[in-house]
Amino acid sequence: MRTLSLKSLETLNLSKSFALNVMYTNEWLYSATDSLYNSSGGAIATSKKGSAGTKVGQELDGFVTYKYGAPLFGAGVGHF
């Protein structure tokens, strides 16, 4: 996948067992005529004329984790 990514993850440890996490991702294509690829490397979208631009999108995620003994539990929400 040929994208340029800006990523940030911030974690606020509220206690020894409980943490709040916020993650931000911003994605661009290297070229306006490049494809967007799935995880196995197949093209899923292409703008042959390059009229769609290079901006893929941005994502904001929030999730919490709770450690109870050895297991780690988590839940979250995201928006792309």
N, C-alpha and C positions, 0 to 999 in steps of 0.2 A: 504494500500500500504506500503510495507516494503522497503523503500529506505532511503538512507542517503543523505541529501541535504545541499549544501552550497549555500547561497543566499545573495546577496548584492543589495541594491538600493541606488543610489545617486541622489539627486535632486539639480539642480541649478536654483534658483529663479532669473530670468532675470529681472523681474519687479513684481509689485504687482499682476498682472493678468496672467503673462506668465511664465511657468516653463519648463525646459528641464530635462528629467529623463533618467537615464541609469540603467538597471537592468541586473545582471548576475546570472545565476543559474548553478550549477554543480550537477549531480545526479549519485549515485551509488546504486547497490543492496547490501543488507546486506550479502547475500550469492550468490555464483556463480550458485547455483541450484535453487534459488528463481525465481519467475515469475515476469514479469512486468504487472501491473494491470491497467485497465481503471478506470474511475471515479466512476463507480458503483460497483467496487470490483471484476470484472471478469478478469481472467488471459488472457492476449492477446499475450504473448510470454514467452516461458520457454526453458531453455537449460538444459535438464535432466541430461546430463553428466557434465555440468558446464564448457564446453569448450568455451563458449562465454565470460566468464569473468564477472566482476561485474560492469564495467563502462557502464552507460546508455547513457550519453551524457551531453553536456553543451549548454547553451542558452544565447544569448546576445540580449537584447531588448533596443530600444531607442524610446521614445515617448515624445510628447509635450502636455501640457495642457494650455488651455486659459479660464479664467473665465470672462464671460461677464454678469455682474449683478448676478442673481441667477444661471443661467445655467453654467455648466462646459463642455467645448468641449475638445476633445482629438484626437490625431492621432499618429500612431507609426508604427514601423517595428520591426520584430524579426527574429532571425535565430537560429535554433536548430541543 
